Amino acid sequence: MLLDVKGLKVSYRTIYGRLEAVRSLDFTLDKGESVAIVGESGCGKSTLGHSIVRLLPPNARAEGSVLLDGKDILKMKPAEVRMMRGTDAFMIFQDPLNSLNPVKRVSTQLMEGLALKQRKAGKTFDEKATYKEIVDGLGSVRMPDPEVIMERYPHQLSGGQIQRVVIAMALLMKPKLLIADEPTSALDVTIQAQVIKLINELKKEYGMSVLFITHDMAVAYTVANRFIVMYAGELSETGPVEKVVGSPLHPYTVALVNSIPTKSRAQGDLIAIPGSPPNMLAPPTGCRFHPRCPKVMDVCRTENPGYSQADDRTLRCHLFD
């Protein structure tokens, strides 16, 4: 087991009160496994990813434990966290332009990353050998003219090129865990397919574990072995991709799968999930999905369900208590 998250709670202090973004989240990730975190916007997916690499804003508070290779990230000292980022856990952010320093050339930023890796391994930094390694790394992600790209600043690159640079950095750093926070949402369809292919090749060639955060279940299906469906900061259902998509059990997962476009306009309207996600400053009592659930029961309105097991899956739903 590479990642073990237990009882993770993340809240934000706001002028309106404390907002609980993640509540009592438990899950594991094995070495070489790919897990997709899916759900609607605002369900806590990105907060979860930022918690794992300790990149939460100052007004956030994280509780519980996040064990990466046996070490609790939430209890690490700042110096230990800086050494952990990039080498043990690497994160690709949603907005490509936020991934790189705008005032440094691509070559400088890639050099800094490899220098950190070599320092952690106790090796002497060799600039000439590192430069060649970077050129080879950019070439391996199908980047045309890598030596030209290295001398440019981030604003001189397209979104697809920036994501390739970041993926090349992940390839060069060879982290144990790769966290991809909606890495394709800002890209066109053609570049999306190329980025997904690169992530799959990276996973297969280097045996990295991948935590893929997305709201697009169709994209997640091409990357992950297992789904974790989140709603309002809680785990709704987790299990093998084929079972979660092919025969969803939790009413929210059923609604998500049914909302995937599969028809043309002439064949009928898209199926939408009724209602809206809850206000996390004042979430519903009981099960957080009950105001939108077609199978709601009286107990759902008053008691929050615990974890249940059904058909190789873990769920939080009173239907399976």
Order of alpha helices (4+ residues) and beta strands (2+ residues): beta-beta-beta-alpha-beta-beta-alpha-beta-alpha-alpha-alpha-alpha-beta-alpha-beta-alpha-beta-beta-alpha-alpha-alpha-beta-beta
